Amino acid sequence: MPNPLAVIYITAMQEIILNKDYKYVYNKDLELWWPHYKGIPFPRKPKNLFKYYALNLNNIAALYQNYFWLSNPSDFNDPFDCNINLIEFEEKPEWSKRGNNHGNVGVCCFTESINDPTLWAFYTNYNGFVLEFNPEKTTVGLNVEERTWSLNPVMYFDELIKVKNTEHYAMEYLLTAKLNKWKNENEWRFVTTVNEESDRIVQYKPHSVKALYIGHKIPDEQLSVYNLIFDIFIEKYPKAEIYVVFPNPQGLELVFEKVWPD
């Protein structure tokens, strides 16, 4: 019986098979290994791009100052996300004991889904907000000559495998491989290098934003906070739309009520 953790190499076709569903194929034009699912390459850009925010002062500041915070994976809610045990070392480095603590990496997480009630419940409890970005227009203020970066789809596995640390795609795999139970998140990740803590703040252009979606608990329970977020948004992103999101009282789906422009 073949080893389920084994990675099969097919060098002639410049592809590396991870399992029956996933493989990496080398793209000569882009000079990178790109994931394929069941023989089909992932799109280079997501169809939609949303970012969920819990309600706190840091996220309101990020809205006002139009920036992304690039997290260390050790701050994620899942301690097995980006875990170093996904990588096979001949001799395990001492720092690997910290699991998913990668101080030189910054990650910003997005999703293609806006109407999934589980995402709203888990990431906002309907007491937060979501920004929708235009995948074709979203740009960040990053000096690409000094810092490498990428926007990658997350791959969802029935069973995670290990890859050798000597492979060129190893770090990308480490940062984008998750178990299938997270598949509903339809996640994409912006990943870049971090040299110092100030590198974790990256500006985006206000015209990148298409819409703001506000969980109903904010206007229902914190009207002053709702007014603050509303005023910030129409000042900074006047051409975008605002919706209030709430469970349909007569059904089992979400309702998106447009409140700006009227």
Buried (B, 14 or more C-beta within 10 A) or exposed (E): EEEEEEBEEEEEEEBBBBBEBBBBBBEEEEEBBBBBEEEEEBEEEBEBBBBBBEBEEEBBEBBBEBBBBBBBBBEBEEEEBBBBBBBBEEEEEEEBEEBBBBEEBBBBBBBBBBEBEEBBEEBBEBBBBBBBBBBEEBEBEBEEEEBEBEBBBBBBBEEBBBBEBEBEBBBBBBBBBBBEEEEBBBBBBBBBBBEEEEBBBBEBEEBBBBBBBBBBBBBEEBEEBBEBBBEBBBEBBEEBBBBBBBBEEEEEEBBBEEBBEE
